[in-house]
Amino acid sequence: MPKGASVCHDGTMMDQKAITVTIGGRVQGVGYRYAVIHVAQELGLVGWVQNMPNGSVKTWAQGHEPVLEQFVAFLREGPRSARVRSVDVFPVEPDESLRGFVVRS
């Protein structure tokens, strides 16, 4: 359990937030997904990242709000070879079944 997490009577973490983020620009073929995984794992987030057919990258991330804010700040920059043009963030319901941070195909 993350440091400082509060647990409900049913054992779930009550202060977890979740977001989906769609990133547009030159974000495929530049190592963006693998950079996302590295940063997400360093931050202790759970979720996934995947390339979308339209050339964007989509990610689902779950964790504490301040950490999610750090994650989104990274997504706005991406790795050096990426050229991020748009970052659309949407809150979603947390998914307690998620474990780790993976690439989805």
C-alpha distances in whole Angstrom, upper triangle without the diagonal:
4,6,8,7,9,9,13,15,14,11,10,8,12,12,11,14,16,19,22,24,28,29,33,35,36,32,33,34,33,30,28,25,25,24,22,20,20,19,16,14,15,13,10,11,12,16,19,22,26,30,32,35,36,35,32,28,26,22,19,16,13,11,12,15,16,15,16,20,19,19,22,24,24,25,28,29,28,29,33,34,33,35,33,35,33,29,29,25,25,22,21,19,15,15,12,14,13,12,13,16,19,23,24,28
4,6,6,9,11,14,17,17,13,12,9,12,11,10,13,15,18,21,22,26,27,31,33,33,30,31,33,31,28,26,24,23,22,20,18,18,16,14,13,13,10,8,10,11,15,19,21,25,29,31,34,35,34,31,27,25,21,18,15,12,9,9,12,13,11,14,16,16,16,19,21,21,22,25,26,25,27,30,32,31,32,30,32,30,27,26,23,23,20,20,18,15,16,13,16,14,13,13,15,19,22,24,28
4,6,9,11,15,18,19,15,14,11,13,12,12,15,17,20,23,25,28,29,33,35,36,32,34,35,33,30,28,27,26,24,22,21,20,18,16,15,14,12,10,13,15,19,22,25,28,32,34,37,38,37,33,30,27,24,21,18,15,11,10,13,13,12,15,17,17,18,21,22,22,24,26,27,27,28,31,34,33,34,32,34,32,29,28,25,25,23,23,21,18,19,17,19,18,17,17,18,22,26,28,31
4,6,10,13,16,17,14,13,10,11,10,11,14,17,20,24,25,29,30,34,36,37,34,36,38,36,33,30,29,28,27,24,23,23,21,19,18,17,14,13,15,17,20,24,26,30,33,35,39,39,38,34,31,29,25,22,19,15,12,10,13,13,13,15,17,17,19,21,22,23,25,27,29,28,30,33,36,34,36,33,35,33,29,29,25,25,22,22,20,18,19,17,20,19,19,19,21,25,28,30,33
4,6,10,13,14,11,10,6,8,7,8,12,15,18,21,24,27,29,33,35,36,33,35,36,35,32,29,28,27,26,23,22,22,20,18,17,17,14,12,13,15,18,21,24,28,31,33,37,37,36,33,29,27,23,20,17,13,10,8,12,13,13,15,17,18,18,21,22,23,24,27,28,28,30,33,36,34,35,32,34,32,28,27,23,23,19,19,17,14,16,14,17,16,16,17,19,23,26,27,31
4,7,10,11,9,8,6,6,6,9,13,16,19,23,25,29,31,35,38,39,36,37,39,38,35,32,30,30,29,26,25,26,24,21,21,21,18,16,16,17,20,24,27,30,34,35,38,39,38,35,32,29,25,22,19,15,12,11,13,15,16,17,19,21,21,23,25,26,27,29,31,31,33,37,39,37,38,35,36,34,30,29,25,23,20,19,17,15,16,14,17,18,18,20,22,25,28,29,33
4,7,8,6,6,5,6,8,10,14,16,20,23,26,30,32,36,39,40,37,38,40,39,36,34,31,31,31,28,26,27,25,22,22,23,20,17,17,17,20,24,27,30,34,35,39,39,39,36,32,29,26,22,19,16,14,13,16,18,18,19,22,23,23,25,27,28,29,31,33,33,35,39,40,38,40,37,38,35,31,30,26,24,21,20,17,14,15,12,15,17,17,19,22,25,28,29,33
4,5,5,5,6,6,10,11,14,17,21,24,27,31,33,37,40,42,38,39,42,41,38,35,33,33,33,30,28,30,28,25,25,26,23,20,20,19,21,25,28,31,35,36,39,40,40,36,33,30,27,23,21,17,16,15,18,20,21,21,24,25,25,27,29,31,31,33,35,35,37,41,43,40,41,38,39,36,32,30,27,25,21,19,16,14,15,13,16,18,19,21,24,27,30,30,34
4,5,8,10,10,13,15,18,20,24,27,30,34,37,40,43,45,42,43,45,44,41,39,36,36,36,33,31,33,31,28,27,29,26,23,23,22,24,28,31,34,38,38,42,43,43,40,36,33,30,26,24,20,19,19,21,24,24,25,27,29,29,31,33,34,34,37,39,38,41,44,46,44,45,42,43,40,36,34,30,28,24,22,19,17,17,15,17,20,21,24,26,29,32,32,36
4,6,9,10,14,14,17,19,23,25,29,32,35,39,42,43,40,40,43,42,39,37,34,34,35,31,30,31,30,26,26,28,25,22,21,20,22,25,29,32,35,36,39,40,41,37,34,31,28,24,22,19,18,19,21,24,24,24,27,29,28,30,33,33,33,36,38,37,39,43,44,42,43,40,41,38,35,33,29,27,23,21,17,15,15,12,14,17,18,22,24,27,30,30,33
4,7,9,12,13,16,18,21,24,27,31,33,37,40,41,38,38,40,40,37,34,31,32,32,29,27,28,27,24,23,24,22,19,18,17,20,23,27,30,33,34,38,39,39,36,33,29,26,22,20,17,16,16,19,22,21,22,25,26,26,28,30,31,31,34,36,35,37,40,42,40,41,38,40,37,33,31,28,26,22,20,17,14,14,10,13,15,16,19,21,24,28,28,31
4,6,9,9,12,14,18,20,24,27,30,33,36,38,34,35,37,37,34,31,28,29,29,26,24,26,24,21,21,22,20,17,16,15,17,20,24,27,30,31,35,36,36,32,29,26,22,19,17,13,13,13,16,19,18,18,22,23,22,24,27,28,27,30,32,32,34,37,39,37,38,35,36,33,29,28,24,22,18,16,13,10,10,7,10,12,14,17,19,22,25,25,28
4,6,6,10,12,16,19,22,25,28,31,34,36,32,34,36,35,32,29,27,27,27,24,22,23,22,18,19,20,17,14,13,13,15,19,22,26,29,30,34,35,34,31,28,24,21,17,15,11,10,10,13,15,15,15,18,20,20,21,24,25,25,28,30,29,31,35,36,34,35,32,34,31,27,26,22,20,17,15,13,10,11,8,12,13,14,16,18,21,24,25,28
4,6,9,12,15,19,22,25,28,31,35,36,33,34,37,36,33,31,28,29,28,25,24,25,23,20,21,22,18,16,15,15,17,21,24,27,30,31,34,35,35,31,28,25,22,18,16,12,11,10,12,15,15,15,18,20,20,21,24,25,25,27,30,30,32,36,37,35,36,32,33,30,27,25,21,19,15,14,12,10,12,10,14,15,17,19,20,23,26,26,30
4,6,10,13,17,20,23,25,29,32,34,31,33,35,34,31,28,26,27,26,23,22,23,21,18,19,19,16,14,13,14,16,20,22,26,29,30,33,34,33,29,26,23,20,17,14,10,8,6,8,11,12,12,14,16,17,18,20,22,22,24,27,27,29,33,35,32,33,30,31,28,24,22,19,17,14,13,12,10,13,12,16,16,17,18,19,22,25,26,29
4,7,10,14,16,20,22,26,29,31,28,29,31,30,28,25,23,24,23,19,19,20,18,15,16,17,14,12,10,11,12,16,19,22,25,26,30,30,30,26,23,20,16,13,10,7,5,5,7,11,10,10,13,15,14,16,18,19,20,22,24,24,27,30,32,29,30,27,28,25,21,20,16,15,11,11,9,7,9,9,13,12,14,15,15,19,21,22,25
4,7,11,13,17,19,23,26,28,25,27,29,28,26,23,21,22,21,18,18,20,17,14,16,17,14,13,10,11,12,15,17,20,23,23,27,27,27,23,20,17,14,11,8,6,6,6,6,10,10,8,11,13,13,13,16,17,17,19,22,22,25,28,30,27,27,24,25,22,18,16,12,11,8,8,7,6,9,11,14,13,15,15,15,18,20,21,24
4,7,10,14,16,20,23,25,22,23,26,26,24,20,18,20,19,16,16,18,16,13,15,17,14,13,10,9,9,12,13,16,19,20,23,23,23,20,17,13,11,7,6,4,6,8,8,12,11,8,11,13,12,12,15,16,15,17,20,20,23,26,27,24,25,22,23,19,16,14,10,9,6,5,6,5,8,10,12,11,13,14,13,15,17,17,20
4,6,10,13,16,20,22,19,21,24,23,21,18,16,19,18,14,15,18,16,13,16,17,15,15,11,11,9,11,12,14,17,17,20,20,20,16,14,11,8,6,6,7,9,11,10,13,12,8,10,13,10,10,13,14,12,15,18,17,21,24,25,22,22,18,19,16,12,10,7,5,4,5,8,8,10,13,15,13,15,15,14,15,16,16,19
4,7,10,13,17,19,16,18,21,21,19,16,14,17,17,13,14,17,16,13,16,18,16,16,13,12,9,10,10,11,13,13,17,17,16,13,11,7,6,4,6,9,12,14,13,16,14,11,12,14,12,10,14,14,12,14,17,16,19,22,23,19,20,16,17,14,10,8,6,5,6,7,10,10,12,15,16,14,16,16,13,14,14,14,16
4,6,10,13,15,13,15,18,18,17,13,12,16,15,11,14,16,15,13,17,18,16,17,14,14,11,11,9,11,12,12,15,15,14,10,8,6,5,6,8,11,14,16,14,16,14,11,12,13,10,8,12,12,9,10,13,13,16,19,19,16,16,13,13,10,7,5,5,6,9,10,13,14,15,18,19,17,18,17,14,15,14,14,16
4,7,10,13,11,12,16,16,16,12,12,16,15,12,15,18,16,15,19,21,19,20,17,17,14,12,10,10,10,9,12,11,10,7,6,4,7,9,11,15,18,19,18,19,18,14,15,16,13,11,13,13,9,10,13,13,16,18,18,14,14,11,11,8,6,5,7,9,12,13,16,17,18,21,22,19,21,20,16,16,15,14,15
4,7,9,7,10,14,13,13,10,11,14,13,11,14,17,15,15,19,20,19,21,18,18,16,14,11,10,10,10,13,11,9,6,5,6,8,11,13,17,19,21,19,20,18,15,15,15,13,10,12,11,7,8,10,10,13,15,14,11,10,7,8,6,5,7,9,12,15,16,20,20,21,24,24,21,23,21,17,17,15,15,16
4,7,7,9,13,13,14,11,13,16,15,14,17,19,18,19,22,23,23,24,22,22,19,17,13,12,10,10,12,9,7,5,7,9,12,15,17,21,23,24,23,23,22,19,18,19,16,13,15,14,10,10,11,11,14,15,14,10,8,6,5,5,7,9,12,15,18,20,23,24,25,28,28,25,26,24,20,20,17,17,18
4,6,8,11,11,13,11,13,16,15,15,18,20,19,20,23,24,24,26,24,24,22,19,16,14,12,12,13,10,8,7,9,12,15,18,20,23,26,27,25,25,24,21,20,20,18,15,16,15,12,11,11,11,12,13,11,8,6,5,5,7,9,12,15,18,22,23,27,27,28,31,31,28,28,26,22,21,19,19,19
4,6,8,8,10,9,12,14,14,14,18,19,19,20,23,24,24,26,24,24,22,19,16,14,11,12,13,11,8,8,10,13,16,19,21,25,27,28,27,27,25,22,22,21,19,17,17,15,12,12,11,10,11,11,8,5,5,6,8,10,12,15,18,21,24,25,29,29,29,32,31,28,28,26,22,21,18,19,18
4,7,6,8,6,8,11,11,11,14,16,16,17,19,21,21,23,21,21,18,16,12,11,9,10,12,11,7,6,7,10,12,16,18,21,23,25,25,24,22,20,20,19,16,15,15,13,10,11,10,8,9,11,8,5,7,7,9,10,11,14,16,19,22,23,26,26,26,28,28,24,25,22,18,17,14,15,15
4,5,7,7,8,11,12,12,14,16,17,18,20,22,23,24,22,21,19,15,12,10,7,9,10,10,6,7,7,11,13,17,19,23,25,27,27,27,24,22,23,22,18,18,19,16,13,14,14,11,11,13,10,8,10,10,13,14,14,17,19,21,24,24,27,27,26,29,28,24,24,22,18,16,13,14,13
4,6,7,9,10,12,13,15,16,18,19,21,22,24,25,23,23,21,17,14,12,9,12,13,13,10,11,11,14,16,20,21,25,27,30,29,29,26,24,25,24,20,20,21,18,16,17,16,13,11,12,9,9,11,13,15,17,18,20,22,24,27,27,30,29,29,31,30,26,26,23,19,17,14,15,14
4,6,8,9,9,12,14,14,15,17,19,20,22,23,22,22,20,17,14,13,11,14,16,16,12,12,11,15,16,19,21,24,26,28,28,27,24,23,23,21,18,18,18,15,13,15,13,10,8,9,6,6,9,11,14,16,17,20,21,24,27,27,30,29,29,31,30,26,26,23,19,17,15,17,16
4,6,5,6,9,10,11,12,14,16,17,19,20,19,19,18,15,12,12,11,14,16,17,13,13,11,14,14,17,18,22,23,26,26,25,22,21,21,19,16,17,17,14,12,15,13,9,7,9,8,8,12,13,16,17,17,20,21,23,25,26,28,27,26,28,27,23,22,19,16,14,12,14,15
4,6,5,6,9,10,11,12,14,15,16,18,17,17,15,13,9,10,9,13,15,15,12,10,8,11,11,14,15,19,20,23,22,22,19,17,18,16,13,13,14,11,9,11,10,6,6,9,8,7,10,10,13,14,13,16,17,20,22,22,25,24,24,26,25,21,21,18,14,13,11,13,14
4,5,5,6,9,10,10,12,14,15,16,14,14,12,9,6,7,8,11,14,15,12,11,8,9,9,12,13,16,18,21,21,21,18,16,18,16,13,14,15,12,10,13,13,9,9,13,12,11,13,13,16,16,14,16,17,19,20,20,23,21,21,22,22,18,17,14,11,9,7,10,11
4,5,5,6,9,10,11,12,14,15,14,14,13,11,9,10,11,15,18,19,16,14,11,13,12,14,14,17,19,22,22,22,18,17,19,17,14,15,16,13,12,15,14,10,9,13,12,12,15,15,19,19,17,19,19,22,23,23,25,23,22,23,22,18,17,14,10,9,8,11,13
4,5,5,6,8,10,11,12,14,14,15,14,12,10,12,13,16,20,20,17,15,12,13,12,14,14,17,18,20,20,19,16,15,16,14,11,13,13,9,9,12,11,7,6,10,11,10,14,13,17,17,16,18,18,21,22,23,25,23,23,24,23,20,18,15,12,11,11,14,16
4,5,5,6,8,10,11,12,11,11,10,9,7,10,12,15,18,19,16,13,10,10,9,11,10,13,15,17,17,17,14,12,14,12,8,10,11,8,7,11,11,8,9,13,13,12,14,13,16,16,13,15,15,17,18,19,21,19,19,20,20,16,16,13,9,10,9,12,15
4,6,5,6,9,10,10,9,9,9,8,7,10,13,16,20,21,18,16,12,12,10,11,10,13,14,17,18,18,14,13,16,14,10,13,14,11,11,15,14,11,12,15,16,15,18,17,20,19,17,18,17,19,19,19,21,18,18,19,18,14,13,9,6,7,8,11,14
4,6,5,6,9,10,10,12,12,12,11,14,16,19,23,24,21,19,15,15,13,14,13,15,15,17,19,18,14,14,16,13,11,14,14,11,12,15,14,11,11,14,16,15,18,18,21,21,19,21,20,22,22,22,23,21,21,21,21,17,15,11,9,10,11,15,17
4,5,5,6,9,9,11,12,12,12,15,17,20,24,24,21,19,15,15,12,13,11,13,13,15,15,14,11,11,12,9,7,10,11,8,9,13,12,10,10,14,16,15,17,16,20,19,16,18,17,19,20,20,22,19,20,20,21,17,16,12,10,12,13,16,19
4,5,5,6,5,7,8,9,10,14,16,19,23,23,21,18,15,14,10,10,8,9,10,12,13,13,9,9,11,10,7,10,12,10,10,14,14,12,13,17,19,17,19,18,21,19,16,17,16,17,17,17,18,16,16,17,17,13,12,9,7,10,12,14,18
4,5,5,6,8,10,11,12,16,19,21,25,26,24,21,18,17,13,13,11,11,11,13,15,15,11,12,15,12,10,14,15,13,14,17,17,15,15,19,21,20,22,21,24,23,20,21,19,21,20,20,20,17,17,17,17,13,11,8,7,9,12,15,19
4,6,8,11,13,14,15,18,21,24,28,28,26,23,20,19,16,16,13,13,12,13,15,14,10,12,14,11,10,14,14,12,14,17,17,15,15,18,20,20,22,21,24,24,21,22,20,22,21,22,22,20,20,19,20,16,14,11,10,13,16,19,22
4,6,9,12,14,15,19,21,24,28,28,26,23,19,18,15,14,11,10,9,10,11,10,7,9,11,8,8,11,12,11,13,16,16,15,16,20,22,21,23,21,24,22,19,20,18,19,18,19,20,17,18,17,18,15,14,11,11,14,16,19,23
4,7,10,13,15,19,22,24,28,29,27,24,20,19,15,13,10,9,7,9,12,12,8,10,13,11,10,14,15,14,16,19,19,18,19,23,24,23,25,23,26,24,21,22,19,20,18,18,18,15,15,14,15,12,10,8,9,13,16,18,22
4,7,10,12,16,19,21,25,26,24,21,17,15,11,10,6,6,5,8,11,11,8,8,11,11,9,12,14,13,14,17,18,17,18,22,24,22,24,21,24,22,18,18,16,16,15,15,15,12,12,12,13,10,9,7,7,11,14,16,19
4,7,10,14,18,20,23,25,23,20,17,14,10,8,6,5,7,11,13,14,11,11,14,14,12,14,17,16,15,19,20,18,20,24,25,23,25,22,25,23,19,19,16,16,15,14,13,10,9,10,10,6,6,5,5,8,11,13,17
4,7,11,14,16,20,21,20,17,14,11,7,5,5,6,9,13,14,16,13,12,15,15,12,14,17,16,14,18,19,17,19,23,23,21,23,21,23,20,17,17,14,14,14,12,12,10,9,10,10,6,7,6,5,7,9,10,13
4,7,11,13,16,18,17,14,11,8,6,5,7,9,13,16,17,19,16,14,17,16,13,14,17,15,13,17,18,16,17,21,21,19,21,19,21,19,16,16,15,15,15,14,15,13,12,14,12,9,10,8,5,5,6,6,10
4,7,10,13,15,13,11,7,6,4,6,9,12,15,18,19,20,17,14,17,16,13,13,16,14,11,15,16,13,15,18,18,15,17,15,18,16,14,14,14,15,16,15,17,16,15,17,16,13,13,11,8,6,5,6,9
4,6,10,12,10,9,6,5,6,9,12,15,19,22,22,23,20,18,20,20,16,16,18,16,13,16,17,14,16,19,18,15,17,15,17,16,15,15,15,16,18,17,19,18,17,20,18,15,16,15,11,9,6,5,6
4,7,8,7,6,5,6,9,12,15,19,22,25,25,26,23,20,22,21,18,17,19,17,14,16,17,14,15,18,16,14,15,14,15,15,14,15,16,17,20,19,22,21,21,23,22,19,20,18,15,12,9,8,7
4,5,6,5,6,7,10,13,16,20,23,26,26,27,25,22,23,23,20,18,21,19,16,17,19,16,18,20,18,16,16,15,15,14,14,14,16,17,19,19,21,22,21,24,23,20,22,21,17,15,12,10,9
4,6,7,9,10,14,17,20,24,27,30,29,31,28,25,26,27,23,22,24,23,19,20,21,19,21,22,20,17,18,17,17,16,17,17,19,20,22,22,25,25,24,28,26,24,25,24,21,18,15,13,11
4,6,9,11,14,17,21,24,27,30,29,30,28,25,26,26,23,21,23,22,18,18,20,18,20,21,19,16,16,14,14,13,15,15,17,19,22,22,25,26,26,29,28,26,27,26,23,20,17,16,14
4,7,10,13,17,20,23,26,29,28,29,26,23,24,24,21,19,21,19,15,16,17,15,16,18,15,12,12,12,12,12,13,14,17,19,22,23,26,26,26,29,28,25,26,25,21,19,16,15,13
4,7,10,14,16,20,23,25,24,25,23,20,20,20,17,15,17,16,12,13,14,13,15,17,15,11,11,10,10,9,10,11,13,15,18,19,22,23,23,26,26,23,24,22,19,17,14,14,13
4,7,10,13,17,20,22,21,22,20,17,18,18,14,13,15,14,10,12,13,11,13,16,15,11,12,10,12,11,10,11,12,14,17,17,20,20,20,23,22,19,20,18,15,13,11,11,11
4,7,10,14,17,19,19,20,18,15,16,17,13,12,15,14,10,13,15,13,15,19,18,15,15,13,14,12,10,9,10,11,13,14,16,16,16,19,19,16,18,16,13,12,10,10,11
4,6,10,13,16,16,17,15,12,14,14,11,10,14,12,10,13,15,13,15,19,19,16,17,14,16,13,11,10,10,11,12,12,14,13,14,16,16,13,14,13,10,10,9,9,12
4,7,10,13,14,16,14,10,13,14,11,11,15,14,12,15,17,16,18,22,22,19,20,17,19,16,13,12,10,10,10,9,11,10,10,13,13,10,12,12,9,10,11,10,14
4,7,10,11,12,10,7,11,12,9,10,13,13,11,15,17,15,18,22,22,20,21,18,20,17,14,13,11,11,10,10,11,9,10,12,13,10,11,10,8,10,12,13,16
4,7,9,11,9,7,11,12,10,12,15,15,14,17,20,19,21,25,26,23,25,22,23,20,17,16,13,12,10,9,9,7,8,9,11,9,10,10,10,13,15,16,19
4,6,9,7,6,10,11,10,12,15,15,15,18,20,19,22,25,27,25,26,23,25,22,19,18,14,14,12,12,12,9,10,11,13,11,11,11,11,15,18,19,22
4,6,5,6,9,10,11,12,14,16,16,19,21,21,23,26,28,26,27,24,26,23,19,19,15,15,13,13,13,11,13,13,16,14,15,15,15,18,21,22,26
4,5,5,6,9,10,10,12,14,15,17,19,20,23,26,28,25,26,22,24,21,17,16,13,13,11,13,13,12,15,16,19,17,18,17,17,20,22,23,27
4,5,5,7,9,10,11,13,14,16,18,18,21,24,26,24,25,22,23,21,18,18,15,16,14,16,17,15,18,19,21,19,20,19,18,21,23,25,28
4,5,5,6,9,10,11,13,15,16,16,19,22,24,22,23,20,22,20,17,17,14,16,14,16,17,15,17,17,19,17,17,15,14,18,20,22,25
4,5,5,6,9,10,10,12,15,15,18,21,23,20,21,18,20,17,14,14,11,12,11,13,14,13,15,16,18,16,16,15,14,16,18,20,23
4,5,5,6,9,10,11,13,14,17,20,22,20,20,17,18,16,13,13,10,12,12,15,17,16,18,20,22,19,20,18,17,19,21,22,25
4,6,5,6,9,10,11,12,15,17,20,18,19,16,18,17,14,15,13,15,15,18,19,18,20,21,23,20,20,18,16,19,20,22,25
4,5,5,6,9,10,10,13,16,18,16,17,14,17,15,12,13,11,14,14,16,18,16,18,19,20,17,17,15,13,15,16,18,21
4,5,5,6,9,10,13,16,18,15,15,12,14,12,8,10,8,11,12,15,17,17,19,21,22,19,20,18,15,17,17,19,22
4,5,5,7,9,12,14,17,14,14,12,13,12,10,12,11,14,16,18,21,20,22,24,25,22,23,20,18,20,20,22,24
4,5,5,6,9,11,14,12,13,11,13,13,11,13,13,16,17,20,22,21,22,24,25,21,21,18,16,17,17,20,22
4,5,5,9,12,13,10,11,8,11,10,7,10,10,14,16,18,20,20,21,23,24,20,21,18,15,16,15,17,19
4,6,10,11,13,10,9,6,8,8,6,10,11,14,17,19,22,22,24,26,27,24,24,22,19,20,19,20,22
4,7,8,10,8,8,6,9,10,10,13,14,18,20,23,25,25,26,28,29,26,25,23,19,20,19,21,23
4,7,8,6,8,7,11,11,11,14,15,18,20,22,25,24,25,27,27,23,23,20,17,17,16,18,20
4,6,6,9,9,13,15,14,18,19,22,24,26,28,27,27,29,29,25,24,21,18,18,16,19,20
4,6,8,10,14,16,16,20,21,25,27,29,31,30,31,33,33,29,28,25,21,21,20,22,23
4,7,10,13,16,17,20,22,25,28,29,32,31,32,33,33,29,29,25,22,21,19,21,22
4,6,9,12,13,16,18,22,24,26,29,28,29,31,31,27,27,24,20,20,18,19,20
4,6,9,11,15,18,21,24,26,29,29,30,33,33,29,29,27,23,22,20,22,22
4,6,8,11,14,17,20,23,26,26,27,30,30,27,27,25,21,21,19,20,21
4,7,10,14,17,20,23,26,27,28,31,32,29,30,27,24,24,22,22,23
4,6,10,13,17,19,23,24,25,28,29,26,27,26,22,22,21,21,22
4,6,10,13,16,19,20,22,25,26,23,24,23,19,20,19,19,20
4,7,10,13,17,18,20,23,24,22,24,23,20,20,19,19,20
4,7,10,13,14,17,20,21,19,21,20,18,19,19,19,21
4,6,10,12,15,18,20,18,20,20,18,19,19,19,21
4,7,9,12,15,17,16,19,19,18,19,20,20,22
4,6,9,12,14,14,17,18,17,18,19,18,21
4,6,9,12,12,15,17,17,19,20,19,22
4,6,9,9,12,14,14,16,18,18,21
4,5,6,10,12,13,15,17,16,19
4,6,8,11,13,15,18,18,21
4,7,10,12,14,16,16,19
4,7,8,10,13,13,16
4,7,9,12,13,17
4,7,10,12,16
4,7,10,13
4,6,10
4,7
4
